[in-house]
Amino acid sequence: MEAAEAVIRAGLLRLGGSVLEQLLAADRGHRGPRVPCGRGHEAVFVSYRDKVIDTVLGPVALTRAWYHCAACGHGLAPRDAELGVAEEGMSPGLAAMNDRAAAAVPFKGAAGLLEDLAGVRLTAKRVERAAEASGAGLAAAGRERARLIAARKLAPLPPSPLPDKLYAVIDGTGVPVTSKETAGRDGKGEDGRARTREVKLAVFFTQDKLDSGGYPVRDRDSSSVIATFEPAAVFGDLVKAEGIRRGADHVRQLTIIGDGAAWIWGIAAAKFPEATQVVDLFHAREHLHDLARRLEFMLLDRKEEWLAARLEDLDYGYIDGIVAATRKYPLTGVKKDEIDTALGYFENNAPRMRYHWFRQCGLFTGSGVVEASCKSLIGQRLKQSGMHWTVSGADAIIALRCREASSTWEAICNTPHTQTRTA
């Protein structure tokens, strides 16, 4: 039966390709003796020329009118642009399939998936080039949209129905890149060389409800993800634009959650000064465990008891209690400097650690959603053994993966019932 299925599918693909070829031949793209060349001149009709494009039904020959501009010295086929295959050898439908496969698995595996599941044969290099070109275009379009939104030249309509709470959870993770991409950069390795470049992520989602235990519940299918290798200042503009797009100007409660990194709070203060800032509770507990380890030579067998009491202080947002319980031990020299640095994390973030109050308000206090995105969106695809990316290539694939992760939200926000009717 498997063999019969394969033969029938191959025959149907050939038949479909033939039908598509005939359909395309119905309009050969002749648009008169002259057409605008796109650069201020006119191109003259020369002849009809063939072009083979790969489609979801296999290779298809397209015969279309070809024009040449003597002033510019280049030729064009208006029909190519109309069909979305100008300067492309792949149909839009196949390009979309290729994007999904290449975003999901390494390029060689993606080529195998396309052949096994769709009956389309492409080389791994072709898959890579097409996916990276598509991702680069997607990333550029996203940055341009963000620029227009941030400049208030593009005003997205608020979501409908309007959610009660909107969250932006921010983090960063490293991506292994080629040595050329890290030239002159300091790293954490023993030789001081950098081997990764940081990609910054922000996950936006909404929340309207609490569960039976009083814990907040993330609204289903409400997440959208943005990511970039750009520095924090540029990333901040992207975060601002996405926040506006998701309704930050209209929701009752806007919350930004991060791990305590200064660049995150710099973005929060500059772009959303009205937002509530929350340090991820898990990271805060990790820092508290580290503080206890640094003090264990003084605490001895009381370490666990001391740590339990401090964790309780943290849960109530009683940072002064943590500081006082630590300062009571007289330390000097290097040990004192280490403790001062460890306590600085809590003292500097005290307003962001009012966990008892946050829980009373029904707010999330964890950044698990962005931690998971770092692992699933970035780690699973771009941090496999032996991978070393160019920044441009990685940025393109990340753009495709972010679109996949945000696809449900995009479908929701673009449906007619979410739009305001014209007067």
Order of alpha helices (4+ residues) and beta strands (2+ residues): alpha-beta-beta-beta-beta-alpha-alpha-alpha-alpha-beta-beta-beta-beta-alpha-beta-alpha-beta-alpha-alpha-alpha-alpha-alpha-alpha-alpha
